[in-house]
Amino acid sequence: MRHFVVFLYMFLALSIPTAFAKKHIVTKKGNHQDITNDNEGENAEKKSATVAGAVIAGGELALKILTKILYEIGKIDRKIAIGVDNESGLKWTALNTYYKSGASDVTLPYEVENSKALLYTARKSKGPVARGAVGVLAYKMSSGNTLAVMFSVPFDYNLYSNWWNVKIYDGEKKADEKMYNELYNNNNPIKPSTWEKRDLGKDGLKLRGFMTSNGDAKLVIHIEKS
């Protein structure tokens, strides 16, 4: 019996520290997983700040950002990533997007404060269709006027090329076919591959922008005070 008590005492003396040590390791591991999860959350927030449909700091807008969100659309023949930097001193509120052809998988960012930039993407309709990504997006500015941005990535480059345009309309005006036709046909649409600077004629604003010429198009626009 005495030998049994001695044996039991030795067994407990060895087992209890080990049990506590194991428990301690598990606790550390749990904390490490929590930190990892927190970091993953932070990374997700950083990622969400650079996806289509988001608003980022205006100073961060660059072609490499548009390249990233364009890649996320996938393998589609005609697509476009658009970034519009608001340096107007005004607040913008989304009205709508009109599509002559194509569609978007994201919602137009609702509010764009001054010194912020909106990110948006569009693509041709899914399936084996000979269509491009062509349309107009419209924002009401806190001045009461409307900022319209036209983009055109055609399907047939034998007949057409990438074009873009910007205009400020008096009052609130939603994007529609009439607006698209005016910006595409009658308001000096802008060709790709060169930086364009233009006075917008209202609210003391001007534009500075660039569009690439291929079917995976990128359009970056800065709306600034004159």
Long-range contacts (C-beta under 8 A, 24 or more apart in sequence): 50-119, 51-106, 51-119, 52-81, 52-104, 52-105, 52-106, 52-119, 52-120, 52-121, 53-106, 53-107, 53-108, 53-109, 53-119, 53-120, 53-121, 54-109, 54-118, 54-119, 55-109, 55-111, 55-112, 55-113, 55-116, 55-117, 55-118, 55-119, 56-116, 56-117, 56-119, 57-115, 57-116, 57-117, 58-85, 58-86, 58-87, 58-115, 58-116, 58-117, 58-222, 59-115, 60-117, 61-85, 61-117, 61-220, 61-222, 62-220, 63-210, 63-212, 63-218, 63-220, 65-119, 66-119, 66-218, 66-219, 66-220, 67-218, 69-119, 69-121, 70-121, 70-216, 70-218, 72-121, 73-105, 73-121, 73-123, 76-123, 76-124, 76-126, 77-124, 77-155, 77-215, 78-102, 78-123, 78-124, 78-131, 78-132, 78-133, 78-153, 78-154, 78-155, 78-215, 79-121, 79-122, 79-123, 79-124, 79-133, 79-153, 79-215, 79-216, 79-217, 80-121, 80-122, 80-123, 80-133, 80-151, 80-153, 80-217, 80-218, 80-219, 81-119, 81-120, 81-121, 81-217, 81-218, 81-219, 82-118, 82-119, 82-120, 82-121, 82-122, 82-137, 82-149, 82-151, 82-219, 82-220, 82-221, 83-117, 83-118, 83-119, 83-120, 83-218, 83-219, 83-220, 83-221, 84-112, 84-117, 84-118, 84-120, 84-149, 84-221, 84-222, 84-223, 85-116, 85-117, 85-220, 85-221, 85-222, 85-223, 86-112, 86-113, 86-114, 86-115, 86-116, 86-117, 86-118, 86-223, 87-114, 87-115, 87-222, 87-223, 87-224, 87-225, 88-114, 88-141, 88-203, 88-205, 88-223, 88-224, 88-225, 89-114, 89-225, 90-114, 90-141, 90-142, 90-143, 90-203, 91-141, 91-142, 92-118, 92-139, 92-140, 92-141, 92-142, 92-147, 93-139, 93-140, 93-141, 93-142, 94-137, 94-138, 94-139, 94-140, 95-138, 95-139, 95-140, 95-146, 95-172, 95-173, 95-174, 95-175, 96-137, 96-138, 96-174, 96-175, 97-122, 97-135, 97-136, 97-137, 97-138, 97-175, 98-135, 98-136, 98-137, 98-138, 98-174, 98-175, 98-176, 98-177, 98-179, 98-180, 99-134, 99-135, 100-134, 100-135, 100-152, 100-177, 100-180, 101-125, 101-131, 101-132, 101-133, 101-134, 101-135, 101-155, 102-131, 102-132, 102-133, 102-134, 102-135, 102-153, 108-137, 112-139, 122-151, 122-153, 124-153, 124-155, 130-155, 130-156, 131-155, 132-160, 133-217, 134-180, 135-175, 135-180, 136-175, 136-176, 136-179, 136-180, 136-183, 137-175, 138-173, 138-174, 138-175, 138-179, 140-172, 141-168, 141-203, 143-203, 144-171, 144-172, 145-169, 145-170, 145-171, 145-202, 145-203, 146-170, 146-171, 146-172, 146-173, 147-223, 148-173, 148-175, 148-179, 148-183, 149-221, 150-179, 150-180, 150-183, 150-184, 150-189, 151-211, 151-217, 151-219, 152-184, 152-189, 153-215, 153-217, 157-215, 161-191, 161-192, 161-213, 162-191, 162-192, 162-211, 162-212, 162-213, 162-214, 162-217, 163-189, 163-190, 163-191, 163-192, 163-211, 164-189, 164-190, 164-192, 164-209, 164-211, 164-219, 164-221, 165-189, 165-190, 166-198, 166-200, 166-207, 166-209, 166-221, 166-223, 167-200, 168-200, 168-201, 168-202, 168-203, 168-205, 170-202, 192-217, 199-226
